[in-house]
Amino acid sequence: MQPAGMFKTIHKESEAVRGFLSCETPGAWVQAASRPENLPILLIDHANCEKKAASTALALMHRYTDHHRLLNRMSRLAREELRHFEQVLAIMRGRDIVYASVSASRYAGGLHEHARRTEPGRLVDTLLIGAIIEARSCERFAALAPYLDDELSAFYRSLLKSEARHFQDYLALAEGVAGSTDVNQRLQCLLLAEARLVQSADSELRFHSGVPTEPPRN
């Protein structure tokens, strides 16, 4: 059994991200992602997502060296994401899952297509996209946890607090750069684009993919 305090934390973090996102993950994705035969690809892509999240934080640190608050928050975030990457690898090793190369989903690229190309809009949109990705990750951890085995369920529940904090960090940084008016306007655009990505059909199952299409039946 999970401690009562953990259920309170799960509810609190889940409510925060659900209130931020424009839609919930479709049930068809949850159903497909929780199937035992699909867990290897889900874990491989999850590891990739953690590695990419750390890479994104480091890239922001290199690009915006004059933003002291950003440097501090992204440094902490990168360390946490790499720790999560190591934890996913350990779970994969325990299940004899080989960390193979897989194609990325269209999700992150699809979001960045809507980002502005000139500063400070570029930074604001990059931070908001980071917030959306972290929020969606948190929402999917919570959605998946009840349907997974005990080890993965406990692991995904343990990630909720840090992922929710990451989304809030990105959002606060964006508001510090642009103010709430510009942030709110850009969020409406980016959240609508994100909703279209997660609600539309995807041919491949990934951690941030859309609704999986059914394979052809013979």
Secondary structure by P-SEA (a helix, b strand, c coil): cccaaaaaaaaaaaaaaaaaccccccaaaaaaaacccaaaaaaaaaaaaaaaaaaaaaaaaaaccccaaaaaaaaaaaaaaaaaaaaaaaaaaaacccbbbbbbcccccccccccccccaaaaaaaaaaaaaaaaaaaaaaaaacccccaaaaaaaaaaaaaaaaaaaaaaaaaaacccaaaaaaaaaaaaaaaaaaaacccccccccccbbbbcccc
